[in-house]
Amino acid sequence: MFIVWGKTIKRQKLGFVADFCAVCRDLRTFKVQRIGSASHVYYISFGEGDLVGYERTCGVCATPVDAVPDTYTGMAKTFRPASELIGETFPNYYTVYRELLERERKVRDTPSLLTPEERRARMREPFMVIAPLAQNKLASIQVDWRVGLAVFSFVPIFWVIGAISKWLSGPYQEDPSPNWIFAGLALWAGLVFSEIFRSTRRYLLKNAAPQLAASLAPLKPTESELDRILEELKQHKLKLGKLRPSDLLERIEQLRTAI
């Protein structure tokens, strides 16, 4: 008898808090969760599992980061605006983040006064937050609807291959020749692998580019500045480096137009 068992990650909601989001560059409401590693049998897990850590996820950009529950004086049971939660969950927020908030105020209000070193550092920050998250997510194949469609294209591809083979060979050959079968397999496999390869950029364009664009917009980055950062990511073999400067600049321009 074959038994499916192992470990699975379980997330347990602890509550909501107000804290600073390094991607949004502002005060946000976060959902705090306990991360546990629990045993499962046939994918049915038991209990909370051994503690792995804590995670807080921004309610605006949905970026998860490590959390330290002891930072907060309490946690709200329901999602509320950060301005309402700050007194209840993080009353010394403005004291703890005084220097950081002053720095972000400079980015938002007077970015032209940033030194070249400050500008480079502020521009790299959102990439450094999102890069490991994307790397972890893209460690496995992202099966989106286009990959699924490519996989299930097996039937129509071979139906077309069979019809073409029969048309070319005449009515007396019932089965398609091996060459046509191999051609169909090659076409199908090529289509599937092509969509799997492209799924990485599709994921980044949907789940990383919007957050990066919103974070970078106050700095008004140039193409060369973005290109240097993305090239650095490529050199470290990080998947986020597959983005192009134009992917971000187009979204930044859309944000400016929408204002």
Phi and psi in degrees as a GROMACS rama.xvg file:
@    title "Ramachandran Plot"
@    xaxis  label "Phi"
@    yaxis  label "Psi"
@TYPE xy
-95.7014  122.526  PHE-2
-110.821  125.947  ILE-3
-90.5065  116.956  VAL-4
-149.343  167.592  TRP-5
160.533  -150.182  GLY-6
-118.988  146.284  LYS-7
-138.111  152.127  THR-8
-87.3219  129.692  ILE-9
-119.057  134.705  LYS-10
-112  129.033  ARG-11
-120.459  122.007  GLN-12
-68.9666  129.369  LYS-13
-100.565  -30.6904  LEU-14
153.769  -167.421  GLY-15
-122.163  141.671  PHE-16
-138.008  164.424  VAL-17
-100.221  135.775  ALA-18
-160.304  176.199  ASP-19
-89.0483  135.408  PHE-20
-105.287  120.615  CYS-21
-70.7651  -20.1227  ALA-22
-86.8084  -46.8272  VAL-23
-72.9216  -20.7877  CYS-24
61.526  38.7507  ARG-25
-162.229  172.574  ASP-26
-68.8801  131.798  LEU-27
-141.68  161.923  ARG-28
-88.3489  132.166  THR-29
-119.43  143.462  PHE-30
-92.4663  124.677  LYS-31
-99.7758  133.109  VAL-32
-130.587  147.08  GLN-33
-87.6729  132.587  ARG-34
-105.361  121.597  ILE-35
-126.228  156.219  GLY-36
-111.729  108.655  SER-37
-113.623  150.684  ALA-38
-76.866  148.224  SER-39
-137.248  152.31  HIS-40
-126.637  120.886  VAL-41
52.9668  39.8759  TYR-42
66.9822  13.5185  TYR-43
-101.896  115.051  ILE-44
-96.816  162.433  SER-45
-129.634  129.604  PHE-46
74.271  -176.005  GLY-47
-79.0721  -23.7653  GLU-48
85.1563  169.083  GLY-49
-69.5511  139.112  ASP-50
-63.8433  127.573  LEU-51
-103.843  -38.4586  VAL-52
166.707  -167.075  GLY-53
-128.27  151.86  TYR-54
-138.69  139.397  GLU-55
-121.183  135.017  ARG-56
-118.055  126.594  THR-57
-64.6836  135.56  CYS-58
-77.182  -7.57625  GLY-59
-104.876  -57.6133  VAL-60
-94.2305  -7.63853  CYS-61
64.9818  22.1519  ALA-62
-84.1543  123.573  THR-63
-90.7455  139.929  PRO-64
-138.449  165.089  VAL-65
-62.7681  146.938  ASP-66
-126.119  151.679  ALA-67
-121.823  98.7025  VAL-68
-55.1941  -31.3852  PRO-69
-65.9932  -13.1653  ASP-70
-63.929  -28.1808  THR-71
-103.407  144.759  TYR-72
-80.1424  -13.3674  THR-73
-178.77  174.905  GLY-74
-135.749  135.769  MET-75
-79.6055  149.692  ALA-76
-80.2265  -24.4464  LYS-77
-125.21  156.94  THR-78
-70.2573  127.903  PHE-79
-140.218  162.218  ARG-80
-56.0259  145.572  PRO-81
-59.8059  -33.8616  ALA-82
-62.8008  -26.4171  SER-83
-85.7454  -30.4314  GLU-84
-84.2106  -20.599  LEU-85
-60.9273  -41.8269  ILE-86
-68.3947  -30.8625  GLY-87
-84.1729  -33.7698  GLU-88
-112.67  -28.913  THR-89
-148.23  64.7139  PHE-90
-64.1625  -24.4634  PRO-91
-98.4173  24.9384  ASN-92
-53.4847  -48.9991  TYR-93
-70.2011  -24.3407  TYR-94
-77.653  -46.0975  THR-95
-62.5394  -40.3489  VAL-96
-105.158  23.3501  TYR-97
-55.0798  -50.198  ARG-98
-67.5843  -41.341  GLU-99
-64.1133  -42.6575  LEU-100
-66.8043  -34.9742  LEU-101
-66.2074  -39.9482  GLU-102
-64.1444  -42.6123  ARG-103
-70.5556  -31.2952  GLU-104
-64.0105  -36.3028  ARG-105
-66.8514  -40.5306  LYS-106
-62.5802  -41.4875  VAL-107
-76.8067  -42.7347  ARG-108
-96.6709  -37.3507  ASP-109
-136.814  60.9367  THR-110
-61.3084  -24.1935  PRO-111
-67.6712  -17.4354  SER-112
-88.4561  -3.55931  LEU-113
-69.3101  139.522  LEU-114
-72.4299  161.791  THR-115
-55.5721  -38.3657  PRO-116
-66.9153  -42.7224  GLU-117
-64.0908  -41.357  GLU-118
-62.5836  -45.3464  ARG-119
-62.0911  -42.7049  ARG-120
-64.2951  -45.7058  ALA-121
-64.869  -33.7323  ARG-122
-73.793  -32.261  MET-123
-77.4284  -25.4159  ARG-124
-53.625  -52.456  GLU-125
-64.1517  -31.8939  PRO-126
-64.9179  -40.1495  PHE-127
-69.1218  -25.8631  MET-128
-77.4894  -45.5131  VAL-129
-82.3833  -30.4416  ILE-130
-55.4289  -49.7482  ALA-131
-66.7451  -30.5713  PRO-132
-66.6434  -45.1475  LEU-133
-65.7809  -38.431  ALA-134
-62.4582  -42.7503  GLN-135
-66.8705  -43.0967  ASN-136
-66.0926  -39.3623  LYS-137
-86.7344  6.47733  LEU-138
-66.6469  -22.8859  ALA-139
-114.953  159.817  SER-140
-66.4241  131.814  ILE-141
-89.5864  106.994  GLN-142
-91.1789  88.4778  VAL-143
-91.0506  -174.43  ASP-144
-65.1784  -29.1039  TRP-145
-73.5161  -36.4169  ARG-146
-66.0925  -43.6304  VAL-147
-61.0968  -40.5105  GLY-148
-64.5941  -39.0039  LEU-149
-64.5949  -40.7689  ALA-150
-62.5053  -44.9781  VAL-151
-82.6533  2.23711  PHE-152
-75.456  -4.02314  SER-153
-52.793  -46.7767  PHE-154
-66.2624  -53.8367  VAL-155
-64.1203  -32.4111  PRO-156
-63.2391  -45.9396  ILE-157
-75.5636  -24.5466  PHE-158
-67.2979  -42.9441  TRP-159
-67.2626  -43.1894  VAL-160
-59.0885  -43.1553  ILE-161
-64.4291  -39.7619  GLY-162
-67.1059  -41.9096  ALA-163
-66.432  -42.6443  ILE-164
-61.5538  -42.7169  SER-165
-67.6347  -37.2899  LYS-166
-66.3168  -39.8042  TRP-167
-78.0583  -31.3384  LEU-168
-90.3686  -15.3949  SER-169
97.7244  169.283  GLY-170
-74.1171  -9.90186  PRO-171
-90.0368  -7.01436  TYR-172
-106.37  110.93  GLN-173
-76.9747  -42.8112  GLU-174
-102.846  144.443  ASP-175
-67.1235  149.254  PRO-176
-68.2519  158.598  SER-177
-56.1115  -33.8854  PRO-178
-61.9779  -39.5426  ASN-179
-68.6425  -36.955  TRP-180
-64.0376  -45.3198  ILE-181
-63.4011  -37.1826  PHE-182
-64.4355  -40.6677  ALA-183
-64.9216  -42.8169  GLY-184
-62.2408  -42.6644  LEU-185
-64.1039  -42.0396  ALA-186
-64.1339  -44.892  LEU-187
-64.2605  -47.5643  TRP-188
-62.6396  -40.887  ALA-189
-62.6235  -40.601  GLY-190
-65.0993  -43.9087  LEU-191
-63.886  -49.1628  VAL-192
-66.0382  -33.4513  PHE-193
-63.5382  -43.5953  SER-194
-71.0665  -35.3005  GLU-195
-64.0167  -42.9667  ILE-196
-62.0615  -41.9289  PHE-197
-76.9875  -15.8662  ARG-198
-64.7984  -26.6183  SER-199
-63.0273  -49.1803  THR-200
-66.439  -36.3894  ARG-201
-61.712  -41.7499  ARG-202
-63.3767  -44.9041  TYR-203
-64.8944  -40.764  LEU-204
-64.6707  -31.7548  LEU-205
-87.8409  -38.272  LYS-206
-112.198  -6.72925  ASN-207
-124.708  -43.3418  ALA-208
-59.4292  -43.856  ALA-209
-61.5263  -42.0371  PRO-210
-66.9862  -42.1867  GLN-211
-63.6494  -42.9949  LEU-212
-61.6476  -43.6708  ALA-213
-64.4863  -37.2396  ALA-214
-72.5453  -34.42  SER-215
-86.4965  -18.8775  LEU-216
-52.0985  -43.4859  ALA-217
-62.4927  -24.9442  PRO-218
-84.679  -14.3947  LEU-219
48.6757  62.2549  LYS-220
-67.5724  151.966  PRO-221
-92.6545  166.181  THR-222
-61.8751  -40.2496  GLU-223
-66.8596  -36.5022  SER-224
-65.1492  -45.3443  GLU-225
-65.6185  -38.4706  LEU-226
-62.1432  -37.9803  ASP-227
-65.833  -41.5968  ARG-228
-67.4437  -45.2616  ILE-229
-65.5039  -34.6176  LEU-230
-66.9511  -37.0917  GLU-231
-63.1375  -41.0456  GLU-232
-63.5772  -40.6209  LEU-233
-62.4463  -41.0601  LYS-234
-62.2199  -30.4746  GLN-235
-91.5837  10.0474  HIS-236
57.8154  40.8637  LYS-237
-97.3066  134.072  LEU-238
-59.5586  -30.3528  LYS-239
-59.9772  -22.2295  LEU-240
-67.7683  -8.49425  GLY-241
-75.1475  -12.3685  LYS-242
-69.1804  157.495  LEU-243
-113.656  152.525  ARG-244
-52.5461  -38.179  PRO-245
-63.589  -31.3159  SER-246
-59.3331  -38.8093  ASP-247
-84.0997  -41.2429  LEU-248
-63.5745  -37.3412  LEU-249
-63.6191  -41.1914  GLU-250
-72.223  -35.4982  ARG-251
-63.0794  -42.1897  ILE-252
-64.1374  -38.5429  GLU-253
-63.3151  -38.4453  GLN-254
-65.3741  -41.6853  LEU-255
-65.1671  -39.7416  ARG-256
-66.8371  -33.5215  THR-257
-73.9852  -21.8931  ALA-258
